[in-house]
Amino acid sequence: MPRASRLSARLSTTSPPGSSFTAGADVSELIALIDALPRPLRERVFTHPSFVDERSRSYERLEFLGDSVLDLAVAEALYARFPEFSEGRLTKAWAYVVSRSSCAEVGRTLGLGARLVRGAGAPTGLEIERLSRNRNVLAALVEAALGALFLEHGFERIRPAIVAAFAERIEYAVHSHVDYKTELQEELARLGLAVSYAVTKVEGPPHERQFTCAALIDGREYGSGWGPSKKAAEQAAAREALERLVSERNA
């Protein structure tokens, strides 16, 4: 089923100093849990709607359930591990982690496409090969598997395996998928403050310019950064200013 669209445009986040998350993803436990599912339930996970006459016999109902299971597991992990994140930052990180593209990447790592090809009722030929590589199908398989595991074990039993499998996606969301200018602006809005940027230095020949920009909050320089363009320099300045604000707030 399609991911909720209400958050689709809010995908960037930043990681204040001191935040940490184990890098990489460990899918071994989730694979073991899927392998151990009762055969009828496991077969349902890998039954594409095109394999059956009645869609209710496909993985779609499990996908519906697994969608909510994934949402809760990721939201709880972010909330617990990043207490310094505002609601906005948590929402942006969460939206990225549970997106269709993110789920599809985890599906590839789990090898779910190959399992679909071997699934009960799966046709042969190019069509099934195409389906096994389709982003939306891979994401649906992940959610269907989580739905089945929830029915079999309940949430608490499977939650650690879900978080471990999505750890790499969470790592990217909180450390690399960043728009520091937006984050700083949102942080300051909550404080009733505003930021402006000023170019303080331009160096180098025209084809190799280096810009230095300052982030000014109420006329005071809170951060400075440099880069090959004004935009890059402003992002670097915003990051430094944001880190300073978080440090002052936590002092």
Buried (B, 14 or more C-beta within 10 A) or exposed (E): BEBEEEBEEBBBBBBBEEBEBEEEBBBEBBBEBBEEBEEEBBBBBBBBBEBBEEEEBBBBBBBBBBBBBBBEBBBBBBEEBBEEBBEBBBBBBBBBBBBBEBBBBBBBBBEBBEBBBEBEEBEEEEEBEEBBEBBBBBBBBBBBBBBBBBBBBEBEEBBBBBBBBBBBBBBBBBBEBBBBBBBBBBBBEEEEBEBEBEEBEEEEEEEEBBBBBBBBBEEEBBBBBBBEEBEBBBBBBBBBBBBBBBEEEEE
